């Protein structure tokens, strides 16, 4: 697969935080425990932290035995859900009668030397990390076994909220093009290097306020990291924290509020009132020839409609006075 070069700069990669000098985990199973006995169908017990959650999806495909690799996959599967409590550690074990179990847990607990590397009946670890406590190298492969960048996925489509800023996504690798994350048929296999950003700017997102020509000026933005198939924040976006809120659940991209929407428009002194043919009709009478928020006006010139004037958010994300085309108007624009 050929990935097109990006003109928007190198996408930063992130490393998983792994426990340094890891020790064997004790059996906490605070998320869940999968138990397989006597060759019968495996069962699942919820842990204390998930007592009220439905974890049946972990055994949607019935199994009669669980090995170490499958145990790790079950921990990863639960970690990728919207649950508030995530599986970070696993503990797998079996006995000489071929009974096996897999504990999914949020922490490693107290060290358990019985389950060290010398005991092939027991194995523990942290997902995404090596036995040495280093981030595990993550590679994706084609069906032919060739390495390729990893795609991303979302388990739920983005919810459209008329009071929040909507999000548009563009596949910069050129494989797909535009991606509609509001359509649940398009979120299962999103190409690497896809950028998702707010469709509008917001003055409150001003971390990059000195670079108005930047791609993410006053916008929120996240991207699909092709190194591990995860969603990451564009650090050069208008607000790294709020961009992070877009992907906080890891299962869907969430629309965000723009606080600038609630700002008042600045007072605008009108110097052309009294000019020949000038007639301004407003919802509220002007005081001292000053247009103040809240208000909305229509300008007539010689009794002909010329423009509407309303308070709104400009294309650059500022709360200001706009004409009916959405363009910013100043005093010298409001004249005949």
Steps between C-alpha positions, in 0.01 A plus 500: 500500500631845412419779741506851357727752669320762710544873457366562848812385684604179663236341718627445852495148636425401853635223717301300749589557865632167620580395854876500539659183642165315502439222751252209468144611570285367778156365408268802543252443210326829588379524139414136435617141516454247220492144633530188284457155662486139388481589129158658550397842373686776683313726739559859604478665840474878530746672728420750773551798267268366230230340714223686313648473150414251228823328398340226289680635192823352637356151442273571203693225320484202740832344600591200714859600576699822522871536433731791576461672161120490522512628858700803384252560217207494743671763715559716191141450386358621831748790509365625166143536627331803656520349849628738767720221636754368252695176494870586508643180649432133438578182690472167326539155652423132449541180695608149418136400441486754213271735685583862411405846612564862405475794740442849359602776738565873529823463698772250571437481873765361731787307340439126482833315460314172440399629158847597380652412163621162627141378546361403159159438660458871578576826318416864567566833336384844390337533158705693247821444698788254480619283788774759555245780549556667164227603253431209272583564134170500313488407134212439263527262208329424172349159434828417327690578821648829379523781758269798446373798704221414741144620442276637775142422588210637701236278654229768490414774252537860615176652630386818324417782745370824352646699793854367463768524232486224244800298389627424151762236418741481208716204406836664420645173368264528204359150544141600568472879500217642708378291792161553663536401866127565550432195279547174689584318176820707458660479845625142514819538296627857487829540311818608679584871484132594498448843656173585675445866588221737591331648196511850654744714697449624854680803649513326839728233348795735487807293589633568147362855483818638342471284188167586331601330175572167668280204403365457854485865606213529751390147415502172688669211322591134550662247268530128443853397598611238248769362732250333733150573372414741781340845500735779604473875559644753259718697738492795260122526522320793664462309827686177571284432808169536317634305204570226754139518615395412144658154538475453875272194472719340227181355348359805325600856410296743708394849388610784727355834615642836395474741794547799266143444377380648830718813477321831428577687181706816560322835479517651152467876462319589175616824343281496187164534673344815357656460154257556210286192433639315807235315703581235760223281642604313817334270750611735778541874476859620476646703783743778401520360144664186640413146394510286816437133560233366506362652182429428137453758224413546134651783299284670238649745252240718329242247621683211332621206707881511520617264773405319818723538806514239776730402785671169431819299481730595213693255285804573718305411814444849642164618630427809292252673268432320173304572183259250350790334314681433826769761429625730776362855476654814645367853523610595147313202354167616646426788270313586182 
